[in-house]
Amino acid sequence: FFFQAEDGIRDAQESRGLGDVYKRQEYMGIIRIPGTDLAAYGGKGLNDIQILNIHQLTTTKSLKGHTQSIWRLEWHTASQSLWSGSEDKTIRKWDIKTGQCLLNVEADDAVTSLKFIPKSDILLYSLISGVIVAYNTCLLYTSDAADDLLCVDLGGRRIIKKK
């Protein structure tokens, strides 16, 4: 099994893993906020998320809270909120109208990607270590996991793949 890295094809068995690739990437993400004239962006070296008016090309707000680079941004339509994943091992939920952080989820490692499952409150995120986690953003209680590969905690995080 081989995969494409930014510096060439690698053998998955002998590679230091995708985390090594992420550590060397220059990332800058920008997403449009649906139904508005706004976009949000963050990236390597940016601890704050900038909210930009796309017609005036001016920054309207700066969302402060992360302590290291912001690697991923995701919009959740149902809750009308912005979610961010960072090298600081946190995922944050933001109210873009007020600029306030509504929720801070601590992850076990740097967060490399975020994606909501369509029409649900399930946020999938991956860590630099290769772990993929499903987080139910509305879950208050979960039952015990059936086996070692499916670990659930009361915070709603569920490890669905262990590396």
N, C-alpha and C positions, 0 to 999 in steps of 0.2 A: 504494500500500500504506500503510495506516494502522495504528497500534497504540494501545492504551489506556495512558496514563500516569496517575499519581495526580493530575495537575493538568489532565487533559483529553486529548482525542484529538490525536495528533501525526502529521504527515506523516513517514514514515520517511526520505524523501530530504532533508528539511530539518532533521531532528532532530539534536540533539547526541548521540543514541544512548541506549541503555538504561542505559549506565554513569552518565549524568547523573541518571537516575531513581533508581538504587540509591544514589548518593551522598546523596540527600535523604531516603531512606526511614528511618523508625524501625523497626528490626527487633528482634523478640524471638522466638526459637524455642524450642519445648519438644517433646521427644519422649519417649514412654514406652519404657522398656527392657523388651523382651518377656520374659515369664517371671519378672519380679521386681515388687517394689512400688516401683520406682525410676523416676524421670524425670530427664532432663538438660535444662538450659536455658542459653542464652547469648543475647547480643544486643548492641545498640548501647551502647557504653560499658563493656561487660563483657569483660575480657581473660581471665577464668577461666570455665570451665564449672562450673556448680553441679550436683551430684547431689542430688536431693531425694527423700525418702521421701514417697510420695504419700498415705499414710494418716496419718502423724504430722505432715505438713507441716513437716518439719525438713530442713535441709541436712546430708547425711551426709559429703560430700566436696567438695573444690574442686580441679579439674584445672587446674594452672598450666602455662603455656608460651607461649601467644599473647601478643603485645605490643600488639595492637590489637583492635578489636571483632570478635566472633565472629558471622559472618553465617549460617552453616548448620551443621546437625548431621545425621548420618545413622548408622543402626545397621546393621552387617553381621552377619547372623545366623550365617553359616558360621564366621566367626572370633570371634564373640561379642565384637566390639569396636565402640567408638564412634569415629566420624570427625567432624572439625570443619574448617570452612573459614573463613578469616578475612581481614579487611582487611589483615593484615600479610603477605599473599602466601604463606601457608603452609596446607597441609592436614596435620592431625595424626591419627594413629591412637592410641587410648587404651585401656588396660586399666582398666575401671571398678572392678574389685575392688581393685587396688593403687593406682590413681590415676596410674600412670606413663604417660608418652608413649612409645609403642613405635616410632613412625616419624614423621619430619618430612619432608614433601615440599615443596620450594620451587616455587612457581608463578611465572609471569611477571608477574602482576598480582593484585589483590585477588580473592578467590574468592567468587563470589556464589551458587553453588548446588552441591549434591552429590547424586548419586543412583546407587545400585548397580543394574546391570542384574540383574533377577531370576535367581536360581540361577547366579550367576557371580561371578568375582572382579574384574569390570570396574567401575571407578568412573568415572562421567561427572561432570565438573565444568565449570563455566563461569566465565569471568573477566569482570571489569567492562569489559574492552575488547571483549567480544563473542565471544571465542574459546571454543569448546567443545572439551574435551580428554577423551580416554578413557585411563584409567590402569589398567593391569593390575597388580593388587596382588600377584600371585604371579610376575610375569614377571622372569626373570633376563637374558634376551637377546632382542633383536629384530633382524630383518633391515632392510635399507635400504628407504626408502619408494619407491614407484613413480613418484611425481610430486610437484610442489611443494605441492599441496593436501593431501597426506597425509605429514606429516613425523613420523618416529619417532626417538626417541633411546634410548640404552641404559638409561636410567632407567625405561623402560616407558611414558613419556608419548607420546601420539599426538594430534596436532592433527587433528581431523576436519572442522573448518570454519574458514576464515580470513575475517575481516570485510573 
